[in-house]
């Protein structure tokens, strides 16, 4: 369990003892926002790992040829294409 999750849990527990309902709601919203930001951080770290893999010359793939529709369609398709290329390289190794 991360420190973010622990602190978010602490905020939620303390919200039950808050002096006012407004303060309690603010603490619950802060806990929810912390969890949301942590999930986004995980997604961004995964994207960074994908980009690092693409930029790494030691993986032997040279210039990566991604399907054009993946690049123009949406970021999810691009992520899937990079993940597929990473799996193929691992399989060939």
C-alpha positions in Angstrom: 0.0 0.0 0.0 1.4 3.3 -1.0 1.7 6.4 1.2 -0.9 8.1 -0.9 -3.4 5.3 -0.3 -2.6 5.4 3.4 -3.0 9.1 3.7 -6.2 9.0 1.7 -7.5 6.4 4.1 -6.5 8.5 7.1 -8.4 11.5 5.6 -11.5 9.4 5.2 -11.3 8.1 8.7 -10.7 11.5 10.1 -13.6 12.9 8.1 -16.0 11.0 10.3 -14.7 13.1 13.3 -14.6 16.4 11.5 -15.9 19.4 13.4 -18.3 20.4 10.5 -20.0 18.6 7.6 -18.2 21.0 5.2 -14.8 20.0 6.6 -15.7 16.3 6.4 -16.7 16.6 2.8 -13.5 18.5 2.0 -11.5 15.7 3.5 -13.4 13.1 1.6 -12.9 15.0 -1.7 -9.2 15.4 -1.0 -8.9 11.7 -0.4 -10.7 10.9 -3.7 -8.5 13.4 -5.6 -5.4 11.8 -4.1 -6.5 8.4 -5.3 -7.4 9.8 -8.8 -3.9 11.5 -9.1 -2.2 8.3 -8.0 -4.0 6.3 -10.8 -3.0 8.9 -13.3 0.6 8.8 -12.1 0.6 5.0 -12.7 -0.7 5.5 -16.2 1.9 8.2 -16.9 4.7 6.0 -15.6 3.6 3.2 -17.9 3.6 5.7 -20.8 7.1 6.8 -19.9 8.3 3.2 -19.8 6.9 2.6 -23.3 8.7 5.7 -24.6 11.9 4.7 -22.9 11.6 1.3 -24.6 11.0 2.9 -28.0 14.0 5.2 -27.6 16.4 2.5 -26.4 18.8 1.5 -29.2 19.8 -1.7 -27.4 16.4 -3.4 -28.0 17.4 -3.8 -31.6 14.3 -2.6 -33.2 15.7 0.5 -34.8 13.0 2.8 -36.2 9.7 1.4 -35.0 7.1 1.1 -37.7 3.7 1.7 -36.1 0.6 1.4 -38.1 -0.5 4.8 -39.3 -4.1 4.3 -38.0 -2.7 3.7 -34.5 -0.9 7.0 -34.5 -3.8 9.0 -35.8 -6.7 7.2 -34.1 -6.0 7.7 -30.5 -3.5 7.4 -27.7 -5.0 4.1 -26.5 -4.3 2.5 -29.9 -0.7 3.8 -29.8 -0.2 2.3 -26.4 -1.5 -1.0 -27.6 0.8 -1.0 -30.6 3.8 -0.3 -28.5 2.9 -3.0 -26.0 2.4 -5.4 -28.9 5.9 -4.5 -30.3 7.4 -5.0 -26.8 5.8 -8.4 -26.4 6.9 -9.5 -29.9 10.5 -8.5 -29.1 10.4 -10.4 -25.8 9.0 -13.4 -27.6 11.8 -13.3 -30.3 14.5 -13.0 -27.7 
